[in-house]
Amino acid sequence: MAQFDLIVIGAGPGGYVCAIRAAQLGLKVACVEGRETLGGTCLNIGCIPSKALLHATHSLHEAEENFAKMGLTVAAPQVDWARMQGYKADVVGGNTKGIEFLFKKNKVTWLKGWASIPAAGQVKVGDEVHTAKSIVIATGSEPSSLPGVPVDEKVIVTSTGALSLGSIPKSMVVIGAGVIGLEMGSVYARLGAQVTVVEYLDAITPGMDAEVAKAFQKLLTRQGFKFVLGAAVQGAEATATGAKVAYKLRKDDSAHEIEADVVLVATGRKPFTDGLGLAALGVDLLPRGQVRTDDHFQTSVPGIYAIGDAITGPMLAHKAEDEGMAVAEIVAGKHGHVNYGVIPGVVYTSPEVASVGVTEEQLKEQGRAYKVGKFSFMGNARAKAVFQGDGFVKMLADKATDRILGVHIIGPGAGDLIHEICVAMEFGASAEDIARTCHAHPTFSEAVREAALACGDGPIHS
């Protein structure tokens, strides 16, 4: 039996960050992970491999569409799917080995295996029981299932199977128009597949600023996506030639079917806490399976904490990381804190979509007086030079105080541009603060400044 100050269950972004931060703060730490590699869903079968495929296929698009425009004459690119999969595997391997190195550097003990919690202060891994003053549940999430849609990870797949298809499909149906479905759909659309997205709601990307979502859908349609909105999926089944999906349109209850080589089920994710023994421990769960926690991430059982996808809030790796650092600081006797009002969200398509803060719809619902500053990337010299003039920056500021309330970007590098706003909002900045800050020329970031200027006397370049 080994004794620790802290045992973290799960080595995903929340768990490994929590373990490393706690070790840096002087605690004796172990992290339990049943996978053969560290990094959780994100590094192994989520964020990182999907970004590798998105990068590879964006490079393909550039070669096919823009090289000739720049005077680069090359033979038509050929896709070697096996080598692309190898590239993806190398990216994953490099990142997971990096976490292993960080564990060794920070003296975090990796307990290999699947964990259960037989009692407060105890974690069982295999046949061994280890003790800890504190335990953090960081077990992440798994894809949500859909009634009547049996997943085999070959023809009817989740995001996991979609990352490693045996061959490039000629057609794909994506069930769900959220981030995961659109990102993976984008990969295969660039590889030549006809991608049809079937979504229950009447708009894509639920929760996104409506104006941005509408523009995003138009751009994806231009890239070859087809959308069937307001459609309730009734079921899906594998066929001799692929699969077919049955759905009903909500507006008239009419029944329809669509066939494709592959069906991707991208209807969200749910907390993964199976096997921990939480019910027997008396750990309270919420109706949707999340672990109930207080303002300090502690569960209903003293000494047991939970973070990341296992609890409420957006299922984002960086949200889990922030919570991991915060709970490590709390366990170490410090004052950990997460500002949930300044957590960015990013869709890694091309163009990227990023946001932080509230949407215009939320401000209207609150009855709050606000002003809008917008600037199109068509007015940005750098964006036009690299064929990425689509999209815009939209800034929402308080009408009376000019304080930034939210920013929504669709355009080149949006996922990086949004962090200027995150820092600004952490300091309670106004739109004028951004407008009066010098931005290098020529950069995409000038579009953010122009949107800030648009909240005042007006932008310069439109």
MIBABA-141015 format. One record per residue (C-alpha): residue number from 1; residue in one letter; x, y, z. Coordinates in nm, 2 decimals, decimal comma, padded with zeros to 4 digits. Example, Ala and Ser with C-alpha at 12.3 -4.5 7.8 and 13.67 -1.06 7.14 Angstrom:
ATOM kolvex semi     c1     c2     c3
ATOM      1    A  01,23 -00,45  00,78
ATOM      2    S  01,37 -00,11  00,71
REM end
This chain:
ATOM kolvex semi     c1     c2     c3
ATOM      1    M  00,00  00,00  00,00
ATOM      2    A  00,14  00,33 -00,11
ATOM      3    Q  00,05  00,66  00,07
ATOM      4    F  00,01  00,99 -00,12
ATOM      5    D -00,11  01,34 -00,05
ATOM      6    L -00,31  01,33 -00,36
ATOM      7    I -00,43  01,07 -00,61
ATOM      8    V -00,57  01,19 -00,94
ATOM      9    I -00,79  00,94 -01,13
ATOM     10    G -00,75  01,00 -01,50
ATOM     11    A -00,45  01,14 -01,70
ATOM     12    G -00,64  01,36 -01,95
ATOM     13    P -00,58  01,74 -01,97
ATOM     14    G -00,76  01,80 -01,64
ATOM     15    G -00,59  01,51 -01,46
ATOM     16    Y -00,23  01,54 -01,57
ATOM     17    V -00,23  01,92 -01,52
ATOM     18    C -00,38  01,87 -01,17
ATOM     19    A -00,11  01,61 -01,09
ATOM     20    I  00,18  01,82 -01,22
ATOM     21    R  00,06  02,14 -01,05
ATOM     22    A  00,01  01,96 -00,71
ATOM     23    A  00,36  01,81 -00,74
ATOM     24    Q  00,50  02,16 -00,81
ATOM     25    L  00,33  02,28 -00,49
ATOM     26    G  00,52  02,01 -00,29
ATOM     27    L  00,26  01,73 -00,26
ATOM     28    K  00,33  01,36 -00,31
ATOM     29    V  00,12  01,28 -00,61
ATOM     30    A  00,00  00,98 -00,81
ATOM     31    C -00,21  00,97 -01,12
ATOM     32    V -00,41  00,66 -01,22
ATOM     33    E -00,45  00,59 -01,59
ATOM     34    G -00,57  00,27 -01,76
ATOM     35    R -00,47  00,35 -02,11
ATOM     36    E -00,13  00,24 -02,24
ATOM     37    T -00,05  00,61 -02,29
ATOM     38    L -00,11  00,93 -02,10
ATOM     39    G -00,32  01,23 -02,22
ATOM     40    G -00,67  01,09 -02,21
ATOM     41    T -00,92  01,13 -02,48
ATOM     42    C -00,78  01,47 -02,59
ATOM     43    L -00,43  01,36 -02,68
ATOM     44    N -00,51  01,00 -02,79
ATOM     45    I -00,84  01,01 -02,97
ATOM     46    G -00,97  01,37 -02,96
ATOM     47    C -00,82  01,71 -02,98
ATOM     48    I -00,47  01,63 -03,10
ATOM     49    P -00,53  01,36 -03,37
ATOM     50    S -00,82  01,55 -03,51
ATOM     51    K -00,61  01,87 -03,54
ATOM     52    A -00,34  01,67 -03,72
ATOM     53    L -00,60  01,56 -03,98
ATOM     54    L -00,75  01,90 -04,00
ATOM     55    H -00,40  02,05 -04,07
ATOM     56    A -00,32  01,78 -04,33
ATOM     57    T -00,64  01,83 -04,52
ATOM     58    H -00,62  02,21 -04,50
ATOM     59    S -00,27  02,18 -04,66
ATOM     60    L -00,43  01,96 -04,93
ATOM     61    H -00,69  02,23 -04,99
ATOM     62    E -00,42  02,50 -05,02
ATOM     63    A -00,23  02,29 -05,27
ATOM     64    E -00,55  02,22 -05,48
ATOM     65    E -00,70  02,57 -05,47
ATOM     66    N -00,43  02,83 -05,39
ATOM     67    F -00,09  02,72 -05,50
ATOM     68    A -00,14  02,80 -05,86
ATOM     69    K -00,28  03,15 -05,77
ATOM     70    M  00,06  03,22 -05,60
ATOM     71    G  00,26  03,10 -05,89
ATOM     72    L  00,34  02,76 -05,74
ATOM     73    T  00,31  02,50 -06,02
ATOM     74    V  00,30  02,15 -05,89
ATOM     75    A  00,15  01,82 -05,99
ATOM     76    A -00,19  01,75 -05,85
ATOM     77    P -00,15  01,62 -05,49
ATOM     78    Q -00,23  01,26 -05,42
ATOM     79    V -00,36  01,15 -05,08
ATOM     80    D -00,18  00,85 -04,92
ATOM     81    W -00,43  00,78 -04,64
ATOM     82    A -00,20  00,53 -04,47
ATOM     83    R  00,08  00,78 -04,45
ATOM     84    M -00,16  01,05 -04,33
ATOM     85    Q -00,27  00,81 -04,05
ATOM     86    G  00,09  00,75 -03,97
ATOM     87    Y  00,15  01,13 -03,95
ATOM     88    K -00,14  01,15 -03,71
ATOM     89    A  00,00  00,86 -03,50
ATOM     90    D  00,34  01,03 -03,48
ATOM     91    V  00,18  01,35 -03,36
ATOM     92    V -00,02  01,16 -03,09
ATOM     93    G  00,29  00,96 -02,98
ATOM     94    G  00,51  01,27 -02,95
ATOM     95    N  00,25  01,44 -02,73
ATOM     96    T  00,17  01,15 -02,50
ATOM     97    K  00,54  01,07 -02,45
ATOM     98    G  00,58  01,44 -02,36
ATOM     99    I  00,33  01,39 -02,07
ATOM    100    E  00,52  01,09 -01,95
ATOM    101    F  00,84  01,30 -01,94
ATOM    102    L  00,66  01,57 -01,74
ATOM    103    F  00,55  01,31 -01,49
ATOM    104    K  00,90  01,19 -01,44
ATOM    105    K  01,03  01,55 -01,42
ATOM    106    N  00,78  01,64 -01,15
ATOM    107    K  00,80  01,31 -00,97
ATOM    108    V  00,44  01,22 -01,03
ATOM    109    T  00,38  00,84 -00,99
ATOM    110    W  00,19  00,68 -01,27
ATOM    111    L -00,03  00,41 -01,13
ATOM    112    K -00,11  00,20 -01,44
ATOM    113    G -00,46  00,05 -01,44
ATOM    114    W -00,82  00,13 -01,39
ATOM    115    A -00,93  00,28 -01,06
ATOM    116    S -01,21  00,24 -00,81
ATOM    117    I -01,26  00,42 -00,48
ATOM    118    P -01,35  00,16 -00,21
ATOM    119    A -01,37  00,42  00,06
ATOM    120    A -01,28  00,79  00,12
ATOM    121    G -00,90  00,82  00,12
ATOM    122    Q -00,85  00,49 -00,07
ATOM    123    V -00,80  00,42 -00,44
ATOM    124    K -00,78  00,06 -00,57
ATOM    125    V -00,58 -00,01 -00,88
ATOM    126    G -00,57 -00,37 -00,98
ATOM    127    D -00,52 -00,57 -00,66
ATOM    128    E -00,35 -00,28 -00,48
ATOM    129    V -00,51 -00,02 -00,25
ATOM    130    H -00,33  00,31 -00,22
ATOM    131    T -00,42  00,58  00,04
ATOM    132    A -00,44  00,95 -00,01
ATOM    133    K -00,54  01,25  00,19
ATOM    134    S -00,73  01,38 -00,12
ATOM    135    I -00,87  01,22 -00,44
ATOM    136    V -00,95  01,40 -00,76
ATOM    137    I -01,19  01,24 -01,01
ATOM    138    A -01,08  01,35 -01,36
ATOM    139    T -01,22  01,06 -01,56
ATOM    140    G -01,35  01,27 -01,85
ATOM    141    S -01,63  01,17 -02,09
ATOM    142    E -01,73  00,94 -02,36
ATOM    143    P -01,95  00,98 -02,68
ATOM    144    S -02,32  00,99 -02,61
ATOM    145    S -02,52  00,72 -02,78
ATOM    146    L -02,84  00,76 -02,98
ATOM    147    P -03,14  00,52 -02,96
ATOM    148    G -03,16  00,30 -03,27
ATOM    149    V -02,81  00,39 -03,39
ATOM    150    P -02,58  00,10 -03,31
ATOM    151    V -02,22  00,20 -03,32
ATOM    152    D -01,97 -00,05 -03,46
ATOM    153    E -01,68  00,20 -03,51
ATOM    154    K -01,64  00,08 -03,87
ATOM    155    V -01,94  00,20 -04,06
ATOM    156    I -02,14  00,37 -03,79
ATOM    157    V -01,88  00,55 -03,59
ATOM    158    T -01,82  00,80 -03,31
ATOM    159    S -01,54  01,05 -03,33
ATOM    160    T -01,30  00,77 -03,22
ATOM    161    G -01,38  00,56 -03,52
ATOM    162    A -01,39  00,86 -03,75
ATOM    163    L -01,02  00,93 -03,68
ATOM    164    S -00,91  00,59 -03,81
ATOM    165    L -01,14  00,48 -04,09
ATOM    166    G -01,00  00,20 -04,31
ATOM    167    S -01,04  00,42 -04,62
ATOM    168    I -01,16  00,76 -04,73
ATOM    169    P -01,54  00,74 -04,78
ATOM    170    K -01,71  00,89 -05,08
ATOM    171    S -02,01  01,00 -04,87
ATOM    172    M -02,06  01,06 -04,50
ATOM    173    V -02,37  01,15 -04,29
ATOM    174    V -02,29  01,34 -03,97
ATOM    175    I -02,56  01,32 -03,70
ATOM    176    G -02,53  01,64 -03,50
ATOM    177    A -02,41  01,99 -03,61
ATOM    178    G -02,19  02,06 -03,31
ATOM    179    V -01,81  02,12 -03,30
ATOM    180    I -01,70  01,76 -03,33
ATOM    181    G -01,93  01,67 -03,62
ATOM    182    L -01,83  01,98 -03,82
ATOM    183    E -01,46  01,94 -03,76
ATOM    184    M -01,45  01,57 -03,86
ATOM    185    G -01,69  01,64 -04,14
ATOM    186    S -01,45  01,91 -04,26
ATOM    187    V -01,17  01,66 -04,27
ATOM    188    Y -01,35  01,43 -04,50
ATOM    189    A -01,51  01,70 -04,71
ATOM    190    R -01,16  01,82 -04,80
ATOM    191    L -01,07  01,46 -04,88
ATOM    192    G -01,35  01,45 -05,14
ATOM    193    A -01,64  01,30 -04,94
ATOM    194    Q -01,99  01,44 -04,98
ATOM    195    V -02,08  01,53 -04,62
ATOM    196    T -02,44  01,57 -04,51
ATOM    197    V -02,51  01,70 -04,16
ATOM    198    V -02,84  01,60 -04,00
ATOM    199    E -02,93  01,82 -03,70
ATOM    200    Y -03,23  01,81 -03,47
ATOM    201    L -03,23  02,19 -03,41
ATOM    202    D -03,30  02,46 -03,67
ATOM    203    A -02,94  02,60 -03,66
ATOM    204    I -02,59  02,46 -03,64
ATOM    205    T -02,35  02,49 -03,34
ATOM    206    P -02,60  02,53 -03,06
ATOM    207    G -02,51  02,81 -02,82
ATOM    208    M -02,30  03,00 -03,07
ATOM    209    D -02,39  03,36 -03,15
ATOM    210    A -02,66  03,33 -03,41
ATOM    211    E -02,51  03,57 -03,66
ATOM    212    V -02,18  03,39 -03,65
ATOM    213    A -02,35  03,05 -03,68
ATOM    214    K -02,55  03,16 -03,98
ATOM    215    A -02,23  03,29 -04,16
ATOM    216    F -02,05  02,97 -04,06
ATOM    217    Q -02,32  02,75 -04,22
ATOM    218    K -02,30  02,96 -04,54
ATOM    219    L -01,93  02,91 -04,56
ATOM    220    L -01,95  02,54 -04,49
ATOM    221    T -02,22  02,51 -04,76
ATOM    222    R -01,99  02,68 -05,00
ATOM    223    Q -01,73  02,42 -04,92
ATOM    224    G -01,96  02,14 -05,02
ATOM    225    F -02,15  02,05 -04,69
ATOM    226    K -02,52  01,98 -04,71
ATOM    227    F -02,74  02,05 -04,41
ATOM    228    V -03,07  01,89 -04,31
ATOM    229    L -03,19  02,09 -04,01
ATOM    230    G -03,49  02,04 -03,79
ATOM    231    A -03,45  01,66 -03,84
ATOM    232    A -03,51  01,40 -03,57
ATOM    233    V -03,31  01,09 -03,64
ATOM    234    Q -03,52  00,77 -03,60
ATOM    235    G -03,24  00,52 -03,65
ATOM    236    A -02,95  00,40 -03,85
ATOM    237    E -02,83  00,07 -03,98
ATOM    238    A -02,54 -00,08 -04,17
ATOM    239    T -02,62 -00,20 -04,52
ATOM    240    A -02,43 -00,41 -04,78
ATOM    241    T -02,29 -00,09 -04,93
ATOM    242    G -02,25  00,13 -04,62
ATOM    243    A -02,53  00,26 -04,40
ATOM    244    K -02,86  00,44 -04,41
ATOM    245    V -03,01  00,69 -04,17
ATOM    246    A -03,38  00,74 -04,11
ATOM    247    Y -03,51  01,07 -03,99
ATOM    248    K -03,83  01,28 -03,96
ATOM    249    L -03,85  01,65 -04,03
ATOM    250    R -04,00  01,82 -03,73
ATOM    251    K -04,19  02,08 -03,93
ATOM    252    D -04,42  01,83 -04,10
ATOM    253    D -04,33  01,49 -03,94
ATOM    254    S -04,24  01,36 -04,29
ATOM    255    A -04,02  01,05 -04,30
ATOM    256    H -03,69  01,04 -04,50
ATOM    257    E -03,39  00,82 -04,55
ATOM    258    I -03,03  00,90 -04,66
ATOM    259    E -02,75  00,66 -04,75
ATOM    260    A -02,38  00,70 -04,71
ATOM    261    D -02,06  00,50 -04,69
ATOM    262    V -02,01  00,61 -04,32
ATOM    263    V -02,23  00,76 -04,05
ATOM    264    L -02,07  00,97 -03,78
ATOM    265    V -02,26  01,00 -03,46
ATOM    266    A -02,16  01,33 -03,31
ATOM    267    T -02,44  01,41 -03,07
ATOM    268    G -02,23  01,51 -02,78
ATOM    269    R -02,05  01,35 -02,49
ATOM    270    K -02,14  01,23 -02,14
ATOM    271    P -01,94  01,19 -01,82
ATOM    272    F -01,75  00,87 -01,78
ATOM    273    T -01,75  00,75 -01,42
ATOM    274    D -01,82  00,38 -01,46
ATOM    275    G -01,64  00,15 -01,22
ATOM    276    L -01,54  00,41 -00,97
ATOM    277    G -01,80  00,29 -00,72
ATOM    278    L -01,94  00,64 -00,66
ATOM    279    A -02,29  00,52 -00,57
ATOM    280    A -02,17  00,30 -00,29
ATOM    281    L -01,95  00,58 -00,16
ATOM    282    G -02,25  00,82 -00,15
ATOM    283    V -02,11  01,06 -00,41
ATOM    284    D -02,40  01,26 -00,54
ATOM    285    L -02,46  01,27 -00,91
ATOM    286    L -02,67  01,51 -01,11
ATOM    287    P -02,95  01,39 -01,34
ATOM    288    R -02,73  01,39 -01,65
ATOM    289    G -02,46  01,19 -01,48
ATOM    290    Q -02,22  01,47 -01,38
ATOM    291    V -02,06  01,45 -01,03
ATOM    292    R -02,21  01,72 -00,80
ATOM    293    T -01,95  01,95 -00,66
ATOM    294    D -01,94  02,26 -00,45
ATOM    295    D -01,76  02,59 -00,53
ATOM    296    H -01,43  02,43 -00,43
ATOM    297    F -01,47  02,12 -00,66
ATOM    298    Q -01,54  01,90 -00,36
ATOM    299    T -01,80  01,62 -00,39
ATOM    300    S -02,06  01,53 -00,13
ATOM    301    V -01,79  01,31  00,03
ATOM    302    P -01,52  01,51  00,20
ATOM    303    G -01,17  01,47  00,05
ATOM    304    I -01,30  01,36 -00,29
ATOM    305    Y -01,30  01,62 -00,56
ATOM    306    A -01,40  01,62 -00,93
ATOM    307    I -01,31  01,83 -01,23
ATOM    308    G -01,34  01,85 -01,61
ATOM    309    D -01,60  01,66 -01,82
ATOM    310    A -01,70  01,47 -01,51
ATOM    311    I -01,87  01,78 -01,37
ATOM    312    T -02,09  02,05 -01,50
ATOM    313    G -01,98  02,32 -01,75
ATOM    314    P -01,85  02,31 -02,11
ATOM    315    M -01,67  01,99 -02,20
ATOM    316    L -01,35  02,16 -02,31
ATOM    317    A -00,99  02,04 -02,24
ATOM    318    H -00,88  02,39 -02,14
ATOM    319    K -01,17  02,42 -01,89
ATOM    320    A -01,05  02,09 -01,74
ATOM    321    E -00,69  02,22 -01,72
ATOM    322    D -00,80  02,54 -01,54
ATOM    323    E -01,00  02,33 -01,29
ATOM    324    G -00,71  02,09 -01,25
ATOM    325    M -00,48  02,37 -01,15
ATOM    326    A -00,74  02,53 -00,93
ATOM    327    V -00,82  02,21 -00,73
ATOM    328    A -00,45  02,13 -00,70
ATOM    329    E -00,40  02,47 -00,54
ATOM    330    I -00,70  02,42 -00,31
ATOM    331    V -00,57  02,08 -00,20
ATOM    332    A -00,24  02,24 -00,13
ATOM    333    G -00,40  02,50  00,10
ATOM    334    K -00,41  02,78 -00,15
ATOM    335    H -00,70  02,96 -00,32
ATOM    336    G -00,76  02,81 -00,66
ATOM    337    H -01,02  02,98 -00,88
ATOM    338    V -01,16  02,95 -01,23
ATOM    339    N -01,33  03,25 -01,41
ATOM    340    Y -01,61  03,07 -01,61
ATOM    341    G -01,71  03,39 -01,78
ATOM    342    V -01,38  03,40 -01,97
ATOM    343    I -01,34  03,05 -02,12
ATOM    344    P -01,30  03,06 -02,49
ATOM    345    G -01,45  02,81 -02,74
ATOM    346    V -01,30  02,73 -03,08
ATOM    347    V -01,41  02,53 -03,38
ATOM    348    Y -01,10  02,43 -03,58
ATOM    349    T -01,24  02,43 -03,93
ATOM    350    S -01,13  02,66 -04,20
ATOM    351    P -01,21  02,94 -04,13
ATOM    352    E -01,18  02,89 -03,76
ATOM    353    V -01,46  03,01 -03,53
ATOM    354    A -01,38  03,14 -03,18
ATOM    355    S -01,58  03,31 -02,90
ATOM    356    V -01,56  03,42 -02,54
ATOM    357    G -01,81  03,58 -02,32
ATOM    358    V -02,18  03,63 -02,39
ATOM    359    T -02,37  03,62 -02,73
ATOM    360    E -02,60  03,89 -02,86
ATOM    361    E -02,89  03,66 -02,79
ATOM    362    Q -02,80  03,63 -02,43
ATOM    363    L -02,77  04,01 -02,39
ATOM    364    K -03,11  04,05 -02,54
ATOM    365    E -03,25  03,79 -02,30
ATOM    366    Q -03,09  03,97 -02,01
ATOM    367    G -03,23  04,30 -02,13
ATOM    368    R -02,89  04,46 -02,11
ATOM    369    A -02,81  04,77 -02,31
ATOM    370    Y -02,52  04,70 -02,54
ATOM    371    K -02,34  04,81 -02,86
ATOM    372    V -02,19  04,60 -03,14
ATOM    373    G -01,87  04,66 -03,33
ATOM    374    K -01,80  04,45 -03,64
ATOM    375    F -01,53  04,43 -03,89
ATOM    376    S -01,50  04,20 -04,20
ATOM    377    F -01,17  04,02 -04,28
ATOM    378    M -01,22  04,15 -04,63
ATOM    379    G -01,09  04,48 -04,50
ATOM    380    N -00,78  04,31 -04,35
ATOM    381    A -00,48  04,32 -04,58
ATOM    382    R -00,31  04,01 -04,44
ATOM    383    A -00,62  03,80 -04,47
ATOM    384    K -00,68  03,90 -04,83
ATOM    385    A -00,32  03,83 -04,92
ATOM    386    V -00,36  03,46 -04,81
ATOM    387    F -00,71  03,40 -04,95
ATOM    388    Q -00,88  03,41 -04,61
ATOM    389    G -01,10  03,72 -04,64
ATOM    390    D -01,41  03,54 -04,53
ATOM    391    G -01,56  03,61 -04,19
ATOM    392    F -01,56  03,89 -03,94
ATOM    393    V -01,49  04,00 -03,58
ATOM    394    K -01,80  04,09 -03,37
ATOM    395    M -01,74  04,27 -03,04
ATOM    396    L -02,02  04,33 -02,79
ATOM    397    A -01,97  04,60 -02,53
ATOM    398    D -02,18  04,75 -02,25
ATOM    399    K -02,36  05,06 -02,39
ATOM    400    A -02,29  05,27 -02,08
ATOM    401    T -01,94  05,16 -01,97
ATOM    402    D -01,79  05,02 -02,29
ATOM    403    R -01,68  04,72 -02,10
ATOM    404    I -01,62  04,42 -02,33
ATOM    405    L -01,90  04,16 -02,27
ATOM    406    G -01,82  03,91 -02,55
ATOM    407    V -01,64  03,87 -02,88
ATOM    408    H -01,71  03,63 -03,16
ATOM    409    I -01,47  03,57 -03,45
ATOM    410    I -01,51  03,37 -03,77
ATOM    411    G -01,20  03,40 -03,98
ATOM    412    P -00,83  03,31 -04,01
ATOM    413    G -00,65  03,23 -03,68
ATOM    414    A -00,96  03,30 -03,48
ATOM    415    G -00,86  03,04 -03,22
ATOM    416    D -00,54  03,24 -03,15
ATOM    417    L -00,69  03,59 -03,19
ATOM    418    I -00,96  03,53 -02,92
ATOM    419    H -00,70  03,52 -02,64
ATOM    420    E -00,63  03,90 -02,67
ATOM    421    I -00,99  03,94 -02,57
ATOM    422    C -00,96  03,67 -02,29
ATOM    423    V -00,68  03,87 -02,13
ATOM    424    A -00,87  04,20 -02,18
ATOM    425    M -01,18  04,06 -02,02
ATOM    426    E -00,98  03,92 -01,72
ATOM    427    F -00,87  04,28 -01,66
ATOM    428    G -01,22  04,43 -01,72
ATOM    429    A -01,11  04,61 -02,03
ATOM    430    S -01,32  04,83 -02,25
ATOM    431    A -01,35  04,83 -02,62
ATOM    432    E -01,16  05,16 -02,62
ATOM    433    D -00,87  04,99 -02,44
ATOM    434    I -00,84  04,75 -02,74
ATOM    435    A -00,89  05,03 -02,99
ATOM    436    R -00,61  05,24 -02,84
ATOM    437    T -00,36  04,95 -02,83
ATOM    438    C -00,12  04,94 -03,12
ATOM    439    H -00,15  04,62 -03,33
ATOM    440    A  00,13  04,51 -03,56
ATOM    441    H  00,07  04,55 -03,94
ATOM    442    P  00,00  04,34 -04,13
ATOM    443    T -00,16  04,09 -03,90
ATOM    444    F -00,50  03,92 -03,86
ATOM    445    S -00,52  04,08 -03,52
ATOM    446    E -00,58  04,42 -03,67
ATOM    447    A -00,94  04,30 -03,74
ATOM    448    V -00,99  04,27 -03,36
ATOM    449    R -00,88  04,63 -03,32
ATOM    450    E -01,10  04,75 -03,60
ATOM    451    A -01,40  04,58 -03,44
ATOM    452    A -01,31  04,76 -03,12
ATOM    453    L -01,29  05,09 -03,31
ATOM    454    A -01,64  05,01 -03,45
ATOM    455    C -01,77  05,02 -03,10
ATOM    456    G -01,67  05,39 -03,09
ATOM    457    D -01,63  05,64 -03,37
ATOM    458    G -01,59  05,37 -03,63
ATOM    459    P -01,33  05,15 -03,80
ATOM    460    I -01,07  05,29 -04,03
ATOM    461    H -01,06  05,02 -04,30
ATOM    462    S -01,43  04,98 -04,38
REM end
